[in-house]
């Protein structure tokens, strides 16, 4: 499978049991209702071994950048 098969924009159409999962892991009712109605779009770009994945929605946008074969460490300071 080549990277080009993943490149593009992907829209969530349907999910099963997501609200039940969120309830089980302790997500509050209002957040569950909001999240269950979000249909995010994934935008995937590849440049050589470097990948850029954007998750876009009306609720929250996130970005993930990584390079295949390179170990990355994420440190959170609270």
N, CA, C and O atoms as a DFTB+ gen file, in Angstrom:
312 C
 N C O
     1  1       0.853      -1.173       0.000
     2  2       0.000       0.000       0.000
     3  2       0.901       1.238       0.000
     4  3       1.823       1.331       0.810
     5  1       0.645       2.170      -0.885
     6  2       1.483       3.358      -0.979
     7  2       0.841       4.546      -0.258
     8  3      -0.370       4.586      -0.039
     9  1       1.691       5.508       0.104
    10  2       1.230       6.700       0.817
    11  2       0.205       7.485      -0.002
    12  3      -0.695       8.104       0.566
    13  1       0.331       7.466      -1.308
    14  2      -0.575       8.230      -2.166
    15  2      -2.032       7.803      -1.999
    16  3      -2.943       8.583      -2.276
    17  1      -2.252       6.580      -1.553
    18  2      -3.621       6.109      -1.356
    19  2      -4.308       6.813      -0.188
    20  3      -5.536       6.822      -0.107
    21  1      -3.522       7.406       0.722
    22  2      -4.081       8.082       1.887
    23  2      -4.210       9.589       1.697
    24  3      -4.958      10.240       2.427
    25  1      -3.501      10.142       0.741
    26  2      -3.480      11.585       0.532
    27  2      -4.852      12.073       0.087
    28  3      -5.503      11.455      -0.755
    29  1      -5.281      13.195       0.669
    30  2      -6.555      13.786       0.284
    31  2      -7.368      14.195       1.492
    32  3      -6.851      14.281       2.606
    33  1      -8.638      14.446       1.262
    34  2      -9.571      14.845       2.327
    35  2     -10.564      13.711       2.531
    36  3     -11.140      13.182       1.580
    37  1     -10.749      13.351       3.798
    38  2     -11.614      12.244       4.173
    39  2     -12.648      12.751       5.174
    40  3     -12.285      13.269       6.230
    41  1     -13.910      12.609       4.858
    42  2     -15.000      13.092       5.696
    43  2     -15.657      11.930       6.428
    44  3     -16.037      10.939       5.805
    45  1     -15.795      12.048       7.760
    46  2     -16.510      11.031       8.536
    47  2     -17.977      11.055       8.141
    48  3     -18.621      12.104       8.155
    49  1     -18.491       9.894       7.793
    50  2     -19.886       9.774       7.390
    51  2     -20.711       9.180       8.522
    52  3     -21.830       9.624       8.779
    53  1     -20.155       8.168       9.207
    54  2     -20.934       7.447      10.202
    55  2     -19.997       6.831      11.236
    56  3     -18.900       6.386      10.898
    57  1     -20.422       6.806      12.478
    58  2     -19.677       6.094      13.520
    59  2     -20.680       5.312      14.363
    60  3     -21.834       5.713      14.510
    61  1     -20.221       4.191      14.913
    62  2     -21.097       3.335      15.713
    63  2     -20.621       3.296      17.155
    64  3     -19.429       3.141      17.421
    65  1     -21.553       3.437      18.081
    66  2     -21.302       3.310      19.522
    67  2     -20.341       4.356      20.089
    68  3     -19.784       4.149      21.167
    69  1     -20.139       5.447      19.405
    70  2     -19.211       6.468      19.879
    71  2     -19.721       7.128      21.160
    72  3     -18.957       7.338      22.101
    73  1     -21.008       7.454      21.192
    74  2     -21.568       8.089      22.389
    75  2     -21.499       7.144      23.586
    76  3     -21.198       7.578      24.698
    77  1     -21.774       5.858      23.372
    78  2     -21.673       4.886      24.457
    79  2     -20.229       4.771      24.963
    80  3     -19.991       4.673      26.166
    81  1     -19.272       4.786      24.032
    82  2     -17.856       4.744      24.410
    83  2     -17.494       5.950      25.275
    84  3     -16.859       5.813      26.321
    85  1     -17.912       7.143      24.816
    86  2     -17.582       8.362      25.573
    87  2     -18.188       8.310      26.975
    88  3     -17.551       8.730      27.942
    89  1     -19.408       7.801      27.090
    90  2     -20.043       7.675      28.397
    91  2     -19.231       6.740      29.294
    92  3     -19.015       7.033      30.470
    93  1     -18.789       5.627      28.739
    94  2     -18.025       4.631      29.493
    95  2     -16.696       5.184      30.008
    96  3     -16.250       4.810      31.093
    97  1     -16.066       6.064      29.247
    98  2     -14.774       6.617      29.672
    99  2     -14.930       7.906      30.478
   100  3     -13.938       8.552      30.815
   101  1     -16.179       8.284      30.790
   102  2     -16.411       9.387      31.710
   103  2     -16.620      10.759      31.113
   104  3     -16.528      11.759      31.825
   105  1     -16.900      10.834      29.824
   106  2     -17.171      12.127      29.196
   107  2     -18.558      12.600      29.626
   108  3     -19.511      11.821      29.607
   109  1     -18.676      13.860      30.011
   110  2     -19.942      14.417      30.466
   111  2     -20.992      14.470      29.364
   112  3     -20.679      14.413      28.175
   113  1     -22.260      14.582      29.799
   114  2     -23.379      14.529      28.869
   115  2     -23.318      15.617      27.792
   116  3     -23.500      15.310      26.613
   117  1     -23.071      16.863      28.158
   118  2     -23.048      17.940      27.162
   119  2     -21.930      17.741      26.152
   120  3     -22.127      17.949      24.955
   121  1     -20.754      17.337      26.629
   122  2     -19.630      17.084      25.720
   123  2     -19.938      15.904      24.797
   124  3     -19.566      15.928      23.624
   125  1     -20.616      14.870      25.314
   126  2     -20.987      13.720      24.484
   127  2     -21.948      14.127      23.374
   128  3     -21.798      13.709      22.226
   129  1     -22.926      14.939      23.722
   130  2     -23.907      15.388      22.721
   131  2     -23.210      16.192      21.636
   132  3     -23.457      15.987      20.448
   133  1     -22.339      17.108      22.045
   134  2     -21.622      17.934      21.067
   135  2     -20.721      17.075      20.188
   136  3     -20.743      17.205      18.964
   137  1     -19.927      16.197      20.806
   138  2     -18.972      15.386      20.049
   139  2     -19.667      14.387      19.130
   140  3     -19.176      14.109      18.037
   141  1     -20.791      13.852      19.556
   142  2     -21.502      12.868      18.740
   143  2     -22.036      13.479      17.454
   144  3     -22.286      12.757      16.489
   145  1     -22.216      14.792      17.423
   146  2     -22.753      15.457      16.238
   147  2     -21.692      16.053      15.333
   148  3     -22.015      16.615      14.287
   149  1     -20.433      15.938      15.718
   150  2     -19.336      16.474      14.904
   151  2     -18.950      15.435      13.860
   152  3     -18.808      14.252      14.170
   153  1     -18.785      15.877      12.643
   154  2     -18.337      15.014      11.548
   155  2     -17.020      15.590      11.004
   156  3     -17.027      16.358      10.042
   157  1     -15.888      15.214      11.625
   158  2     -14.609      15.804      11.232
   159  2     -14.148      15.370       9.841
   160  3     -14.570      14.345       9.304
   161  1     -13.272      16.190       9.290
   162  2     -12.611      15.893       8.024
   163  2     -11.128      15.710       8.305
   164  3     -10.523      16.530       8.997
   165  1     -10.537      14.645       7.777
   166  2      -9.092      14.452       7.854
   167  2      -8.492      14.906       6.539
   168  3      -8.960      14.529       5.465
   169  1      -7.453      15.718       6.631
   170  2      -6.724      16.173       5.460
   171  2      -5.313      15.622       5.586
   172  3      -4.583      15.991       6.507
   173  1      -4.920      14.741       4.670
   174  2      -3.625      14.072       4.745
   175  2      -2.756      14.525       3.583
   176  3      -3.169      14.498       2.423
   177  1      -1.527      14.946       3.927
   178  2      -0.535      15.357       2.931
   179  2       0.755      14.596       3.206
   180  3       1.127      14.379       4.360
   181  1       1.431      14.195       2.140
   182  2       2.699      13.478       2.262
   183  2       3.713      14.141       1.351
   184  3       3.434      14.435       0.188
   185  1       4.916      14.375       1.913
   186  2       6.024      14.923       1.136
   187  2       7.242      14.061       1.450
   188  3       7.939      14.297       2.437
   189  1       7.495      13.067       0.612
   190  2       8.572      12.120       0.896
   191  2       8.184      11.261       2.094
   192  3       7.156      10.585       2.076
   193  1       9.019      11.294       3.137
   194  2       8.720      10.554       4.366
   195  2       7.999      11.408       5.401
   196  3       7.671      10.915       6.481
   197  1       7.745      12.676       5.095
   198  2       7.082      13.580       6.036
   199  2       5.579      13.592       5.786
   200  3       5.114      13.771       4.661
   201  1       4.844      13.397       6.864
   202  2       3.387      13.364       6.806
   203  2       2.809      14.531       7.593
   204  3       3.348      14.926       8.627
   205  1       1.705      15.077       7.093
   206  2       0.958      16.123       7.773
   207  2      -0.503      15.688       7.770
   208  3      -1.104      15.495       6.713
   209  1      -1.075      15.534       8.988
   210  2      -2.470      15.113       9.114
   211  2      -3.219      16.183       9.904
   212  3      -2.893      16.452      11.060
   213  1      -4.211      16.784       9.282
   214  2      -5.048      17.782       9.938
   215  2      -6.432      17.194      10.156
   216  3      -7.030      16.633       9.237
   217  1      -6.937      17.327      11.375
   218  2      -8.317      16.945      11.663
   219  2      -9.086      18.236      11.839
   220  3      -8.786      19.021      12.739
   221  1     -10.065      18.463      10.998
   222  2     -10.803      19.718      10.961
   223  2     -12.265      19.483      11.323
   224  3     -12.911      18.583      10.788
   225  1     -12.779      20.306      12.239
   226  2     -14.200      20.236      12.583
   227  2     -14.629      21.574      13.160
   228  3     -13.806      22.458      13.395
   229  1     -15.921      21.708      13.382
   230  2     -16.437      22.936      13.985
   231  2     -16.137      22.988      15.474
   232  3     -16.228      24.049      16.092
   233  1     -15.777      21.836      16.058
   234  2     -15.525      21.738      17.491
   235  2     -14.064      22.007      17.827
   236  3     -13.773      22.768      18.750
   237  1     -13.139      21.391      17.087
   238  2     -11.715      21.501      17.389
   239  2     -10.906      21.071      16.173
   240  3     -11.275      20.124      15.479
   241  1      -9.802      21.767      15.918
   242  2      -8.877      21.389      14.864
   243  2      -7.573      20.914      15.493
   244  3      -7.089      21.512      16.454
   245  1      -7.005      19.840      14.954
   246  2      -5.722      19.348      15.441
   247  2      -4.819      19.043      14.264
   248  3      -5.286      18.767      13.159
   249  1      -3.503      19.097      14.516
   250  2      -2.510      18.829      13.485
   251  2      -1.495      17.838      14.018
   252  3      -1.055      17.945      15.162
   253  1      -1.129      16.884      13.199
   254  2      -0.106      15.902      13.532
   255  2       0.908      15.892      12.395
   256  3       0.553      15.628      11.246
   257  1       2.170      16.178      12.712
   258  2       3.245      16.129      11.733
   259  2       4.257      15.092      12.196
   260  3       4.640      15.075      13.366
   261  1       4.689      14.235      11.292
   262  2       5.704      13.252      11.653
   263  2       6.470      12.828      10.414
   264  3       6.021      13.016       9.283
   265  1       7.646      12.248      10.660
   266  2       8.491      11.722       9.600
   267  2       8.702      10.240       9.858
   268  3       9.095       9.847      10.957
   269  1       8.446       9.428       8.860
   270  2       8.619       7.992       9.000
   271  2      10.066       7.668       9.359
   272  3      10.995       8.212       8.761
   273  1      10.255       6.788      10.331
   274  2      11.585       6.368      10.738
   275  2      12.258       7.267      11.754
   276  3      13.375       6.985      12.188
   277  1      11.582       8.363      12.146
   278  2      12.157       9.301      13.118
   279  2      11.350       9.198      14.415
   280  3      10.133       9.380      14.414
   281  1      12.042       8.904      15.519
   282  2      11.391       8.802      16.810
   283  2      11.218      10.206      17.369
   284  3      12.177      10.977      17.429
   285  1       9.998      10.539      17.778
   286  2       9.699      11.852      18.358
   287  2       9.237      11.669      19.793
   288  3       8.581      10.683      20.129
   289  1       9.584      12.621      20.623
   290  2       9.149      12.604      22.013
   291  2       8.318      13.845      22.269
   292  3       8.673      14.947      21.849
   293  1       7.223      13.656      22.953
   294  2       6.339      14.764      23.311
   295  2       6.379      14.924      24.820
   296  3       6.165      13.967      25.563
   297  1       6.654      16.138      25.263
   298  2       6.727      16.405      26.684
   299  2       5.661      17.436      27.023
   300  3       5.580      18.489      26.390
   301  1       4.841      17.125      28.030
   302  2       3.833      18.066      28.517
   303  2       4.262      18.624      29.850
   304  3       4.679      17.886      30.743
   305  1       4.159      19.925      29.980
   306  2       4.477      20.574      31.257
   307  2       3.194      21.213      31.763
   308  3       2.587      22.046      31.091
   309  1       2.798      20.808      32.954
   310  2       1.542      21.322      33.515
   311  2       1.857      22.389      34.548
   312  3       0.944      22.957      35.147
